[in-house]
Amino acid sequence: MPRWRWHGWAANTALVLTVALVALVGLLVQSDGVDTTAESLALLAVLASSAALYLRRRYPVAVGAVALAAVAAYGALLHRPGPIMLVFVVALYTVVDEGHLAVAIGLGLASVLAFALADGFDPADNTANGATLLHAGWLVAVIVGVTRNRRAYLAEVQARVLAAEQGKEEEARHRATEERLRIARELHDLVGHHLSLINVQASAALHRPDPERSAQALTAIKQASKEMLGELRTTLGVLRQEGEAVSIPAPGLDRLGELVATAGRSGLEIRIELTETRPLPPEVDLAAYRIVQEALTNVTRHAAATAVLVRVRPDGDDLLVEVEDDGSGAAGPPGNGIVGMDERARALGGSLTTGSGPDGGFRVRARLPLRPEPVPTGLST
């Protein structure tokens, strides 16, 4: 038996035994023993109604009716009310607590009537009316008090349910926002890189009268557009899939050679210094690749550079990613590319710095923890 069920059973049993003992002792004291048939029948009423309390949660209305009948029988047999009223009070409390307010009011009125009839059998008792009123006030207090507690409890439960629903909705909105940012960033990096190369090659073709160079530029444009269309087709195919989780194919540093080959079609001389590292976490691998990709995109668009150095190496518990060019680009207001690189680094608990290199040109330097600890910035990789 589960622990909570055992505690509920034990508490219920203890309450029934306590009420039965009080009612039984009260009968013995009130009647000075059980000597007559009426007293024996009153004893049976006490025991039967007390035993019925054990089922009060399952059958609250039925148990309340049994308790009321026992009170009425007790009064008719002994011509006076007695401690059996405690049994009825417990039954009435349960009826109200289970939400049967109208039934509880009816049972309460009936018990007041039974109490008044039993108390009126003794004409020598001048306190009958006062005792009846006291009994009525007691039952009203029970009904009103339990009703208030129940309403407060239901209001609290409703407030908790509403808060939980609002929390789920807020979490869903937060996740949807993060997912939109992630998809937007991936598409920006994917499309922006290839379109920048196409733009550079198209400019070269327009400004170079040499047919051979123009042909090379057009070949590069064709290849870049083909790669972009292929990646777009794959990404959009994933987004069209049904399901809760969407996983866009994520490239890593193992495709760094392809990336450099594509960027090199613009005429850049790109050198790679890649220090062997242990297997990287997928989010770090993706962030490193995208940062190099965006940095090379910026070089082809803005730097007027001829040579680029890409350096990736471990540094303690971090991975350092550096891209330096020999161009004439100067630091200025960060555009979407730099902002995106910074978001990727910060989302992993890392950092990004940009500015002039030691020998001129422009340098992008990212430090990515190899054990990422996501920062609650609403960003994701």
C-alpha positions as CSV (number, residue, x, y, z in Angstrom):
1,M,0.0,0.0,0.0
2,P,1.4,3.4,-0.9
3,R,2.5,5.6,2.0
4,W,-0.1,8.3,1.4
5,R,-2.9,5.7,1.2
6,W,-1.8,4.1,4.4
7,H,-1.7,7.5,6.1
8,G,-5.3,8.2,4.8
9,W,-6.6,4.8,6.0
10,A,-5.0,5.2,9.4
11,A,-6.3,8.8,9.9
12,N,-9.8,7.7,8.8
13,T,-9.8,4.7,11.2
14,A,-8.5,6.8,14.1
15,L,-11.3,9.4,13.6
16,V,-14.0,6.7,13.4
17,L,-12.8,5.0,16.6
18,T,-12.5,8.3,18.4
19,V,-16.0,9.5,17.5
20,A,-17.5,6.0,18.3
21,L,-15.7,6.0,21.7
22,V,-16.9,9.5,22.6
23,A,-20.5,8.7,21.6
24,L,-20.4,5.3,23.4
25,V,-19.0,6.8,26.7
26,G,-21.5,9.6,26.5
27,L,-24.4,7.1,26.2
28,L,-23.1,5.1,29.2
29,V,-22.7,8.2,31.3
30,Q,-26.1,9.6,30.2
31,S,-28.0,6.4,30.8
32,D,-26.0,5.1,33.7
33,G,-25.4,1.8,31.9
34,V,-27.3,-0.2,29.3
35,D,-30.1,-1.9,31.1
36,T,-33.2,-1.5,29.0
37,T,-34.2,-2.5,25.5
38,A,-34.4,1.2,24.5
39,E,-30.8,1.7,25.7
40,S,-29.6,-1.4,23.9
41,L,-31.2,-0.1,20.7
42,A,-29.6,3.3,21.2
43,L,-26.3,1.6,21.6
44,L,-26.8,-0.2,18.3
45,A,-27.6,3.2,16.7
46,V,-24.4,4.6,18.0
47,L,-22.3,1.7,16.8
48,A,-24.0,1.5,13.4
49,S,-23.7,5.2,12.7
50,S,-20.1,5.4,13.9
51,A,-19.2,2.4,11.6
52,A,-20.9,4.1,8.7
53,L,-18.5,7.1,9.1
54,Y,-15.8,4.9,7.6
55,L,-17.5,5.2,4.2
56,R,-18.3,8.9,4.5
57,R,-15.9,10.0,1.7
58,R,-17.2,7.4,-0.8
59,Y,-20.9,7.8,0.0
60,P,-21.2,11.2,1.8
61,V,-24.9,11.8,1.3
62,A,-25.9,8.2,2.3
63,V,-23.7,8.3,5.4
64,G,-25.2,11.7,6.3
65,A,-28.7,10.2,6.0
66,V,-27.7,7.2,8.2
67,A,-26.3,9.5,10.8
68,L,-29.5,11.6,10.8
69,A,-31.6,8.5,11.2
70,A,-29.4,7.3,14.1
71,V,-29.8,10.7,15.8
72,A,-33.6,10.6,15.4
73,A,-33.8,7.0,16.7
74,Y,-31.6,7.8,19.6
75,G,-33.8,10.8,20.6
76,A,-37.0,8.7,20.2
77,L,-35.6,5.8,22.2
78,L,-34.1,7.8,25.1
79,H,-36.4,10.9,24.9
80,R,-33.4,13.2,24.9
81,P,-30.5,14.1,22.6
82,G,-27.1,12.8,23.3
83,P,-23.4,12.6,22.3
84,I,-24.4,10.7,19.1
85,M,-24.8,14.2,17.7
86,L,-21.0,14.1,17.3
87,V,-21.4,11.4,14.7
88,F,-23.9,13.5,12.8
89,V,-21.6,16.6,12.9
90,V,-18.7,14.6,11.3
91,A,-21.1,13.2,8.6
92,L,-22.5,16.7,8.0
93,Y,-19.0,18.2,7.7
94,T,-18.1,15.5,5.0
95,V,-21.3,16.2,3.0
96,V,-20.4,20.0,2.9
97,D,-16.8,19.3,2.2
98,E,-17.7,17.0,-0.8
99,G,-19.7,19.9,-2.3
100,H,-23.3,18.8,-1.5
101,L,-24.3,22.1,0.2
102,A,-28.1,21.9,-0.5
103,V,-28.2,18.3,1.0
104,A,-26.2,19.5,4.0
105,I,-28.7,22.3,4.7
106,G,-31.6,19.8,4.5
107,L,-29.9,17.4,6.8
108,G,-29.1,20.2,9.2
109,L,-32.7,21.4,9.4
110,A,-33.9,17.9,9.9
111,S,-31.5,17.3,12.7
112,V,-32.6,20.5,14.4
113,L,-36.2,19.3,14.2
114,A,-35.2,15.9,15.6
115,F,-33.2,17.5,18.4
116,A,-36.1,19.8,19.3
117,L,-38.5,16.8,19.4
118,A,-36.2,14.7,21.6
119,D,-35.4,17.7,23.9
120,G,-39.2,18.4,24.2
121,F,-40.0,15.0,25.7
122,D,-38.9,16.3,29.1
123,P,-41.4,19.0,30.1
124,A,-39.5,19.7,33.3
125,D,-36.4,20.9,31.3
126,N,-36.7,24.7,30.9
127,T,-33.6,24.9,28.8
128,A,-35.0,23.0,25.8
129,N,-35.4,25.9,23.5
130,G,-32.0,27.3,24.4
131,A,-30.4,23.9,23.7
132,T,-32.2,23.6,20.4
133,L,-31.0,27.1,19.4
134,L,-27.5,26.2,20.5
135,H,-27.6,23.0,18.4
136,A,-28.9,25.0,15.4
137,G,-26.2,27.6,15.8
138,W,-23.6,24.9,16.0
139,L,-24.7,23.2,12.8
140,V,-24.9,26.6,11.0
141,A,-21.3,27.3,12.1
142,V,-20.2,23.9,10.7
143,I,-21.9,24.4,7.3
144,V,-20.8,28.0,6.9
145,G,-17.2,27.3,8.0
146,V,-16.7,24.3,5.8
147,T,-18.3,26.1,2.9
148,R,-15.9,29.0,3.2
149,N,-13.0,26.7,3.5
150,R,-14.1,24.7,0.5
151,R,-14.6,27.8,-1.6
152,A,-11.2,29.1,-0.6
153,Y,-9.6,25.7,-1.4
154,L,-11.3,25.6,-4.8
155,A,-10.3,29.2,-5.5
156,E,-6.7,28.3,-4.7
157,V,-6.8,25.2,-6.8
158,Q,-8.2,27.2,-9.7
159,A,-5.5,29.8,-9.3
160,R,-2.8,27.2,-9.4
161,V,-4.3,25.6,-12.5
162,L,-4.5,29.0,-14.2
163,A,-0.9,29.8,-13.2
164,A,0.3,26.5,-14.5
165,E,-1.5,27.0,-17.8
166,Q,-0.1,30.5,-18.1
167,G,3.3,29.2,-17.4
168,K,3.0,26.5,-20.1
169,E,1.8,29.1,-22.6
170,E,4.7,31.4,-21.7
171,E,7.2,28.6,-22.0
172,A,5.7,27.6,-25.4
173,R,6.0,31.2,-26.6
174,H,9.5,31.4,-25.4
175,R,10.4,28.2,-27.2
176,A,8.8,29.3,-30.4
177,T,10.7,32.6,-30.2
178,E,14.0,30.8,-29.7
179,E,13.2,28.5,-32.6
180,R,12.4,31.4,-34.9
181,L,15.6,33.1,-34.0
182,R,17.6,29.9,-34.6
183,I,16.0,29.3,-38.0
184,A,16.4,32.9,-39.0
185,R,20.1,32.8,-38.0
186,E,20.7,29.6,-39.9
187,L,19.0,30.9,-43.0
188,H,20.9,34.2,-42.8
189,D,24.2,32.4,-42.6
190,L,23.3,29.9,-45.3
191,V,21.9,32.4,-47.8
192,G,24.1,35.4,-46.9
193,H,27.3,33.5,-47.5
194,H,26.4,32.3,-50.9
195,L,24.8,35.5,-52.1
196,S,27.8,37.5,-51.0
197,L,30.0,35.2,-53.1
198,I,27.6,35.5,-56.0
199,N,27.6,39.3,-55.7
200,V,31.4,39.5,-55.6
201,Q,31.7,37.2,-58.7
202,A,29.1,39.1,-60.6
203,S,30.9,42.4,-59.9
204,A,34.1,40.8,-61.1
205,A,32.4,39.6,-64.3
206,L,31.0,43.1,-65.0
207,H,34.3,44.9,-64.5
208,R,36.6,42.4,-66.1
209,P,36.6,42.6,-69.9
210,D,38.7,39.5,-70.1
211,P,36.4,36.7,-71.4
212,E,38.4,34.0,-69.5
213,R,38.0,35.8,-66.2
214,S,34.4,36.5,-66.8
215,A,33.8,32.8,-67.5
216,Q,35.6,31.9,-64.3
217,A,33.4,34.3,-62.4
218,L,30.2,33.0,-64.0
219,T,31.3,29.4,-63.2
220,A,31.8,30.4,-59.6
221,I,28.4,32.0,-59.6
222,K,26.8,28.9,-61.0
223,Q,28.5,26.7,-58.4
224,A,27.7,29.0,-55.5
225,S,24.0,29.2,-56.5
226,K,23.8,25.5,-57.0
227,E,25.2,24.9,-53.5
228,M,22.9,27.5,-52.0
229,L,19.8,26.0,-53.7
230,G,20.8,22.5,-52.5
231,E,21.1,23.6,-48.9
232,L,17.9,25.7,-49.1
233,R,16.0,22.7,-50.5
234,T,17.3,20.5,-47.7
235,T,16.5,23.0,-45.0
236,L,13.0,23.8,-46.3
237,G,12.3,20.1,-46.6
238,V,13.1,19.6,-42.9
239,L,10.9,22.6,-41.9
240,R,8.0,21.1,-43.8
241,Q,8.2,17.8,-41.9
242,E,5.5,17.2,-39.3
243,G,6.5,16.8,-35.7
244,E,7.3,18.8,-32.6
245,A,11.1,19.0,-33.0
246,V,12.7,20.5,-36.1
247,S,16.4,19.7,-36.6
248,I,18.1,21.7,-39.4
249,P,21.1,19.8,-40.8
250,A,24.1,21.3,-38.9
251,P,27.5,21.5,-40.6
252,G,30.7,21.4,-38.5
253,L,34.4,21.9,-38.8
254,D,34.7,18.7,-40.8
255,R,33.3,20.8,-43.8
256,L,35.8,23.6,-43.3
257,G,37.7,22.6,-46.5
258,E,34.5,22.9,-48.6
259,L,33.8,26.3,-47.0
260,V,37.3,27.5,-47.8
261,A,37.1,26.2,-51.4
262,T,33.9,28.0,-52.0
263,A,35.1,31.3,-50.5
264,G,38.4,30.9,-52.5
265,R,36.5,31.2,-55.8
266,S,36.4,35.0,-55.2
267,G,40.1,35.2,-55.5
268,L,41.0,35.1,-51.8
269,E,44.1,33.2,-50.7
270,I,42.9,31.4,-47.6
271,R,45.2,29.5,-45.2
272,I,43.9,27.2,-42.5
273,E,45.7,26.4,-39.2
274,L,43.6,23.7,-37.6
275,T,44.9,22.1,-34.5
276,E,43.6,18.7,-33.9
277,T,41.0,18.7,-31.1
278,R,39.0,16.1,-29.3
279,P,35.4,15.5,-30.6
280,L,33.5,18.8,-30.2
281,P,30.0,19.1,-28.8
282,P,27.6,19.5,-31.7
283,E,26.6,23.0,-30.7
284,V,30.2,24.1,-30.4
285,D,31.1,22.5,-33.7
286,L,28.2,24.3,-35.5
287,A,29.0,27.7,-33.9
288,A,32.7,27.5,-34.9
289,Y,31.7,26.6,-38.5
290,R,29.2,29.4,-38.7
291,I,31.5,32.0,-37.2
292,V,34.2,31.1,-39.8
293,Q,31.6,31.2,-42.5
294,E,30.3,34.6,-41.6
295,A,33.8,36.0,-41.1
296,L,34.8,34.9,-44.6
297,T,31.5,36.3,-46.0
298,N,32.4,39.7,-44.4
299,V,35.9,39.6,-45.8
300,T,34.6,39.0,-49.4
301,R,32.1,41.8,-49.1
302,H,33.8,44.5,-47.2
303,A,37.5,44.0,-46.6
304,A,39.1,44.3,-50.1
305,A,41.5,41.6,-48.8
306,T,43.7,39.2,-50.8
307,A,44.7,36.8,-48.0
308,V,42.9,35.4,-45.0
309,L,44.1,33.2,-42.1
310,V,41.7,30.9,-40.4
311,R,43.0,29.5,-37.1
312,V,41.1,27.0,-34.9
313,R,42.8,25.6,-31.8
314,P,42.0,24.5,-28.3
315,D,42.9,26.7,-25.4
316,G,42.4,24.9,-22.0
317,D,38.6,24.3,-21.7
318,D,37.9,26.6,-24.6
319,L,38.0,26.5,-28.4
320,L,39.6,29.6,-30.0
321,V,38.4,30.5,-33.5
322,E,40.3,33.4,-35.3
323,V,39.9,34.8,-38.7
324,E,42.3,37.5,-39.8
325,D,42.6,39.3,-43.2
326,D,45.0,41.7,-44.8
327,G,42.3,44.0,-46.1
328,S,41.6,47.6,-45.5
329,G,38.3,47.1,-43.7
330,A,37.9,49.1,-40.5
331,A,35.8,48.5,-37.4
332,G,32.4,50.2,-37.6
333,P,28.9,49.7,-36.3
334,P,28.2,45.9,-36.1
335,G,26.0,44.6,-38.8
336,N,23.8,41.5,-38.7
337,G,26.7,39.2,-39.4
338,I,28.8,40.3,-36.4
339,V,25.7,40.4,-34.2
340,G,24.8,36.9,-35.2
341,M,28.4,35.7,-34.5
342,D,28.2,37.4,-31.1
343,E,24.9,35.7,-30.3
344,R,26.2,32.3,-31.2
345,A,29.2,32.8,-28.9
346,R,27.2,34.2,-26.0
347,A,24.6,31.5,-26.3
348,L,27.3,28.9,-25.4
349,G,28.7,31.1,-22.5
350,G,31.6,32.3,-24.7
351,S,32.6,35.6,-26.2
352,L,33.4,37.4,-29.5
353,T,35.8,40.2,-30.1
354,T,36.3,42.1,-33.4
355,G,38.6,44.8,-34.5
356,S,41.9,45.7,-36.2
357,G,44.5,42.9,-36.4
358,P,48.0,43.3,-35.0
359,D,49.4,43.7,-38.6
360,G,46.4,45.7,-40.0
361,G,43.4,44.3,-41.6
362,F,40.5,42.9,-39.5
363,R,40.3,40.1,-37.0
364,V,37.4,38.1,-35.6
365,R,38.2,36.2,-32.5
366,A,35.7,33.9,-30.7
367,R,36.2,31.9,-27.5
368,L,33.8,29.0,-27.2
369,P,33.6,26.8,-24.1
370,L,34.1,23.1,-24.8
371,R,31.6,22.5,-22.0
372,P,28.8,24.9,-23.0
373,E,26.8,26.5,-20.3
374,P,23.9,28.2,-22.1
375,V,23.2,31.7,-21.0
376,P,19.5,32.6,-20.5
377,T,19.4,35.2,-23.2
378,G,16.7,33.8,-25.4
379,L,19.2,32.6,-27.9
380,S,20.1,29.1,-29.0
381,T,22.5,27.4,-31.3
